[in-house]
Amino acid sequence: MLEEICKHFVEHAEVLRNANHAMLKSSFGTASIRLQDRKLLIDLNCRSEHGLQMFRTSLAEHLFYFAGETDFDLEWSQPVSAALLPNLHEVTVTGVEDVTPHMRRVKVRCADVGPFIGGDMHVRILVLPKGRQPVWPRYRENGRIAWPDGEDELLVRAYTIRAVDVEREELWIDFFQHPMPGVTTPGADFASNCQIGDRLGLLGPGSGGLPVSSRIPLVGDESALPAIARIIAEVAPGTQIEAIIEVEDSREEQSLSTEGTLKVRWLHRKAYAPGAQHVLAQQAKAAIIASSPHTFVWVACEKEEARSVRSLLKSRKHDKKSMYVAWYWERDAGQSV
């Protein structure tokens, strides 16, 4: 289990491993995890109560996932309150529009948009069952999230906050309408069918912070385009941005405004040669090879392609603090998005 923790969290935190001890350093704080007498002893040190709750829950959820069918107990020195999650926001749909043929924008009103300004970009959307009153998740005693089930079961999917409209108290969330045969798309289906006045929950924000660097290569496909667009829109004046974005065709291109210096190259899948594979990953690797080990590299795309890019960065001993590489979907006919 300690090995699984280290393998997984290396994509989300700085991981230091020494035999039977691991140290995780994340935006929430640090976790010291020691193997002793077939037990894991965990010490959390976080800068805030909110960070402590988030880190504890993240560890708890992953530990039970790694345990699988094996009997597993988790106890914390301080009891976990069964209160509602502190980063849960109930919001109302105020508008829906098509940005491109395959990108749909949903605008929601939020009572407090403050947490979404200038920090982490990602949230989990919680979609209510039709005709049901909200039953929101709470904490379990072991730190895991107690999700409502049965008729109150929620649809939960991770998305990026595309923009924050402070004056209107609105958040924009863009949903890629995935045109892949045989793939179920409950998140995109929600965006297609939602109406003004619908209620939903947002859990977050968490992860996916806005990078700060004088030069940033950005690489991604449509699933990453909302995050890429927001980074471009919010970088400091003078930031040099080189973006490589893969979309279906020219109709999926978007206008991108920035106070930085932007060079963008759109890759059109419809123009690829028959049988072409991993074109985006190849372009990302070429951009990395042309950059220095200290250049901040931002890449988000399909799972296999993202991992191949990460492998190249690792082989080049690229500074871990100067990279964000994530997979936003998996190329699998049975995979839902």
C-alpha positions as CSV (number, residue, x, y, z in Angstrom):
1,M,0.0,0.0,0.0
2,L,2.9,2.4,0.7
3,E,4.2,1.6,-2.7
4,E,0.9,2.4,-4.3
5,I,0.7,5.7,-2.4
6,C,4.1,6.8,-3.7
7,K,3.3,5.7,-7.3
8,H,0.0,7.6,-7.4
9,F,0.8,10.8,-5.6
10,V,3.9,11.5,-7.6
11,E,1.5,13.0,-10.2
12,H,0.0,15.3,-7.6
13,A,2.7,16.1,-5.0
14,E,6.4,16.0,-4.3
15,V,7.1,12.4,-3.0
16,L,10.2,11.5,-1.0
17,R,10.7,7.8,-0.3
18,N,13.2,6.2,2.1
19,A,12.7,2.5,2.7
20,N,9.6,2.3,5.0
21,H,8.9,6.0,5.1
22,A,7.3,8.4,2.6
23,M,6.9,12.1,2.7
24,L,4.2,13.8,0.6
25,K,4.4,17.6,0.1
26,S,1.3,19.0,-1.5
27,S,-0.5,22.4,-1.7
28,F,-2.5,21.3,1.4
29,G,0.6,20.6,3.5
30,T,2.8,17.6,4.2
31,A,2.0,13.9,5.1
32,S,4.6,11.7,6.8
33,I,3.6,8.0,6.3
34,R,5.7,5.3,8.0
35,L,5.3,1.5,7.8
36,Q,5.6,-0.1,11.2
37,D,4.3,-3.5,12.4
38,R,2.2,-3.9,9.3
39,K,0.5,-0.6,9.9
40,L,0.8,2.8,8.3
41,L,1.3,5.6,10.8
42,I,0.3,8.9,9.2
43,D,1.1,12.4,10.5
44,L,-0.5,15.4,8.7
45,N,0.9,18.9,9.0
46,C,-1.2,21.5,7.2
47,R,-1.4,25.3,7.1
48,S,-5.1,25.4,7.7
49,E,-8.1,23.4,9.0
50,H,-9.5,23.4,5.5
51,G,-6.2,22.0,4.1
52,L,-6.1,19.4,6.8
53,Q,-9.7,18.2,5.9
54,M,-8.8,18.1,2.2
55,F,-5.6,16.2,2.7
56,R,-7.1,13.7,5.1
57,T,-10.0,13.0,2.8
58,S,-7.7,12.5,-0.2
59,L,-5.5,10.1,1.7
60,A,-8.5,8.2,3.1
61,E,-10.2,7.7,-0.3
62,H,-7.0,6.5,-1.9
63,L,-6.1,4.2,0.9
64,F,-9.4,2.4,0.8
65,Y,-9.1,2.2,-3.0
66,F,-5.7,0.7,-2.8
67,A,-6.9,-1.8,-0.2
68,G,-9.5,-3.2,-2.6
69,E,-11.3,-6.2,-1.1
70,T,-8.8,-6.5,1.7
71,D,-10.1,-5.7,5.2
72,F,-8.9,-2.3,6.1
73,D,-9.4,0.0,9.1
74,L,-8.5,3.7,9.3
75,E,-8.6,5.8,12.5
76,W,-7.6,9.4,13.2
77,S,-6.5,10.8,16.5
78,Q,-9.1,13.5,16.2
79,P,-12.7,12.4,15.4
80,V,-14.0,13.5,12.0
81,S,-17.2,15.6,12.1
82,A,-20.1,14.4,10.0
83,A,-20.7,18.0,8.8
84,L,-21.2,19.0,5.2
85,L,-18.0,19.4,3.3
86,P,-16.5,22.9,3.8
87,N,-15.8,23.4,0.1
88,L,-19.3,22.5,-1.2
89,H,-21.1,25.2,-3.1
90,E,-24.7,25.0,-4.2
91,V,-25.1,26.9,-7.5
92,T,-27.9,27.7,-10.0
93,V,-27.7,27.6,-13.8
94,T,-28.1,31.1,-15.2
95,G,-27.1,30.5,-18.9
96,V,-26.2,27.9,-21.5
97,E,-24.5,28.5,-24.9
98,D,-22.4,26.8,-27.5
99,V,-18.9,28.2,-27.8
100,T,-18.1,25.9,-30.8
101,P,-19.9,22.9,-32.3
102,H,-18.5,20.6,-29.7
103,M,-17.9,22.9,-26.7
104,R,-20.9,23.9,-24.6
105,R,-20.7,26.5,-21.8
106,V,-22.8,26.5,-18.7
107,K,-22.9,29.6,-16.5
108,V,-23.9,29.2,-12.8
109,R,-24.5,31.8,-10.1
110,C,-22.5,31.2,-6.9
111,A,-23.0,33.0,-3.6
112,D,-19.2,33.3,-3.0
113,V,-17.0,33.3,-6.1
114,G,-14.0,34.3,-3.9
115,P,-12.5,30.8,-3.6
116,F,-12.4,30.4,-7.4
117,I,-10.3,33.5,-8.1
118,G,-6.7,33.2,-8.9
119,G,-6.2,29.7,-7.4
120,D,-6.9,26.1,-8.3
121,M,-9.1,25.7,-11.4
122,H,-10.6,22.2,-11.0
123,V,-14.0,21.3,-9.3
124,R,-16.2,18.3,-9.1
125,I,-19.7,19.0,-10.3
126,L,-22.5,17.3,-8.4
127,V,-25.6,16.8,-10.6
128,L,-28.8,16.1,-8.8
129,P,-31.3,13.3,-9.9
130,K,-34.2,14.8,-11.8
131,G,-37.1,15.8,-9.4
132,R,-35.1,15.2,-6.2
133,Q,-34.3,17.7,-3.5
134,P,-30.6,18.0,-2.8
135,V,-28.9,15.5,-0.4
136,W,-25.3,16.6,-0.3
137,P,-22.2,14.5,0.8
138,R,-20.9,14.5,4.3
139,Y,-17.8,13.2,6.1
140,R,-17.5,9.7,7.5
141,E,-15.7,9.0,10.8
142,N,-12.7,7.6,8.8
143,G,-12.4,10.8,6.8
144,R,-13.9,9.5,3.6
145,I,-16.8,11.1,1.9
146,A,-20.3,9.6,2.5
147,W,-22.0,10.0,-0.8
148,P,-25.8,9.8,-1.1
149,D,-27.0,6.7,-2.8
150,G,-30.2,5.1,-4.1
151,E,-32.7,7.7,-5.4
152,D,-30.5,10.5,-4.2
153,E,-27.3,9.3,-5.9
154,L,-25.4,12.2,-7.6
155,L,-23.6,12.3,-10.9
156,V,-20.0,13.4,-10.0
157,R,-17.5,14.6,-12.7
158,A,-14.3,16.7,-12.6
159,Y,-14.2,19.9,-14.7
160,T,-12.3,23.2,-15.0
161,I,-13.7,26.6,-14.0
162,R,-13.2,28.4,-17.4
163,A,-13.7,31.9,-16.0
164,V,-15.0,33.8,-13.0
165,D,-17.4,36.8,-13.5
166,V,-17.1,38.6,-10.2
167,E,-19.7,41.3,-11.0
168,R,-22.4,38.8,-11.9
169,E,-21.3,36.3,-9.3
170,E,-21.0,33.7,-12.0
171,L,-18.7,30.8,-12.8
172,W,-18.3,29.5,-16.4
173,I,-17.8,25.8,-17.0
174,D,-17.1,24.5,-20.5
175,F,-18.1,20.9,-21.4
176,F,-16.6,19.2,-24.4
177,Q,-19.3,17.2,-26.2
178,H,-17.1,14.1,-26.8
179,P,-17.9,12.8,-30.3
180,M,-16.5,9.3,-29.7
181,P,-18.7,6.3,-30.7
182,G,-19.4,3.9,-27.9
183,V,-18.3,6.3,-25.1
184,T,-20.9,7.3,-22.5
185,T,-20.7,11.0,-21.7
186,P,-22.8,11.8,-18.6
187,G,-21.1,15.1,-17.9
188,A,-21.5,16.3,-21.5
189,D,-25.1,15.0,-21.4
190,F,-25.8,17.2,-18.4
191,A,-24.6,20.3,-20.2
192,S,-26.7,19.4,-23.2
193,N,-29.9,19.0,-21.2
194,C,-29.6,21.5,-18.3
195,Q,-31.9,24.5,-18.2
196,I,-31.8,27.9,-16.5
197,G,-32.8,27.5,-12.9
198,D,-31.4,24.0,-12.4
199,R,-29.5,23.5,-9.2
200,L,-26.2,21.6,-8.8
201,G,-23.3,21.4,-6.4
202,L,-19.6,22.3,-6.9
203,L,-17.0,20.6,-4.8
204,G,-13.7,22.6,-4.7
205,P,-11.8,24.2,-6.1
206,G,-8.9,21.8,-5.8
207,S,-5.8,21.1,-7.8
208,G,-4.8,22.5,-11.2
209,G,-3.3,25.8,-10.0
210,L,-2.5,28.6,-12.4
211,P,1.2,28.4,-13.3
212,V,3.5,31.3,-12.7
213,S,6.5,31.6,-15.0
214,S,7.9,34.0,-17.5
215,R,7.6,31.4,-20.3
216,I,5.0,28.6,-20.4
217,P,4.5,26.0,-23.2
218,L,0.9,24.8,-23.0
219,V,-0.1,21.5,-24.7
220,G,-3.5,19.8,-24.7
221,D,-6.6,18.7,-26.6
222,E,-10.2,19.8,-26.3
223,S,-10.5,18.3,-22.8
224,A,-7.8,20.6,-21.7
225,L,-8.8,23.7,-23.7
226,P,-10.9,25.3,-20.9
227,A,-7.9,25.2,-18.6
228,I,-5.5,26.4,-21.3
229,A,-7.8,29.2,-22.2
230,R,-8.1,30.3,-18.6
231,I,-4.3,30.2,-18.0
232,I,-3.8,32.3,-21.2
233,A,-6.4,34.8,-20.0
234,E,-4.9,35.2,-16.5
235,V,-1.1,35.1,-16.9
236,A,0.9,38.2,-15.9
237,P,1.5,40.8,-18.6
238,G,4.6,39.9,-20.7
239,T,4.4,36.2,-20.0
240,Q,5.6,34.2,-23.1
241,I,3.1,31.5,-24.0
242,E,3.5,28.9,-26.7
243,A,0.3,26.8,-27.1
244,I,-0.2,23.6,-29.1
245,I,-3.9,22.6,-29.1
246,E,-5.4,19.6,-30.8
247,V,-9.0,19.9,-32.0
248,E,-11.2,18.2,-34.6
249,D,-11.0,20.9,-37.2
250,S,-11.0,24.7,-37.6
251,R,-14.5,25.1,-36.3
252,E,-13.3,24.0,-32.9
253,E,-10.7,26.8,-32.6
254,Q,-11.4,29.5,-30.1
255,S,-10.4,33.1,-29.8
256,L,-7.8,33.4,-26.9
257,S,-7.1,36.8,-25.3
258,T,-4.2,37.5,-23.0
259,E,-1.9,40.2,-21.6
260,G,1.0,38.0,-22.3
261,T,2.7,37.2,-25.7
262,L,0.9,34.3,-27.3
263,K,1.9,32.0,-30.1
264,V,-0.7,29.3,-30.7
265,R,-0.6,26.3,-33.1
266,W,-3.9,24.4,-33.8
267,L,-3.6,20.8,-34.7
268,H,-6.6,19.4,-36.7
269,R,-7.2,15.7,-36.3
270,K,-9.2,15.6,-39.6
271,A,-6.1,16.7,-41.4
272,Y,-3.9,13.9,-40.0
273,A,-2.7,11.1,-42.3
274,P,-4.6,7.8,-42.1
275,G,-3.4,5.8,-39.2
276,A,-1.6,8.7,-37.5
277,Q,-1.3,8.1,-33.8
278,H,-0.1,10.2,-30.8
279,V,0.5,13.3,-32.9
280,L,-0.2,15.6,-29.9
281,A,2.3,13.7,-27.7
282,Q,5.0,13.9,-30.4
283,Q,4.5,17.7,-30.7
284,A,4.6,18.1,-27.0
285,K,7.9,16.1,-26.8
286,A,9.4,18.2,-29.6
287,A,8.5,21.4,-27.6
288,I,10.1,19.9,-24.5
289,I,13.3,18.9,-26.2
290,A,13.6,22.5,-27.5
291,S,13.2,24.0,-24.0
292,S,15.5,24.1,-21.0
293,P,15.0,21.8,-17.9
294,H,13.7,24.8,-15.9
295,T,11.0,25.9,-18.4
296,F,7.6,25.4,-16.9
297,V,5.8,22.8,-19.0
298,W,2.0,22.3,-18.9
299,V,0.5,19.3,-20.6
300,A,-3.0,17.7,-20.3
301,C,-4.5,15.2,-22.7
302,E,-5.3,11.5,-23.0
303,K,-3.9,9.1,-20.4
304,E,-1.4,7.2,-22.6
305,E,-0.1,10.3,-24.3
306,A,0.3,12.2,-21.0
307,R,2.3,9.4,-19.4
308,S,4.6,9.2,-22.4
309,V,5.3,13.0,-22.1
310,R,5.9,12.5,-18.3
311,S,8.4,9.7,-19.1
312,L,10.4,12.0,-21.4
313,L,10.5,14.8,-18.7
314,K,11.7,12.3,-16.2
315,S,14.4,11.0,-18.5
316,R,15.6,14.6,-19.0
317,K,15.5,15.2,-15.2
318,H,13.2,18.1,-15.7
319,D,12.6,20.1,-12.5
320,K,9.4,18.6,-10.9
321,K,8.4,22.0,-9.7
322,S,8.4,23.3,-13.3
323,M,5.9,20.9,-14.8
324,Y,2.2,20.0,-14.8
325,V,1.4,16.8,-16.7
326,A,-2.1,15.3,-16.3
327,W,-4.5,13.0,-18.1
328,Y,-8.1,14.2,-18.5
329,W,-9.5,11.2,-20.3
330,E,-8.6,7.6,-21.3
331,R,-8.8,6.2,-24.8
332,D,-11.1,3.2,-24.1
333,A,-14.4,2.4,-25.8
334,G,-15.9,1.5,-22.4
335,Q,-14.7,4.6,-20.6
336,S,-17.2,7.2,-19.5
337,V,-16.3,10.9,-19.5
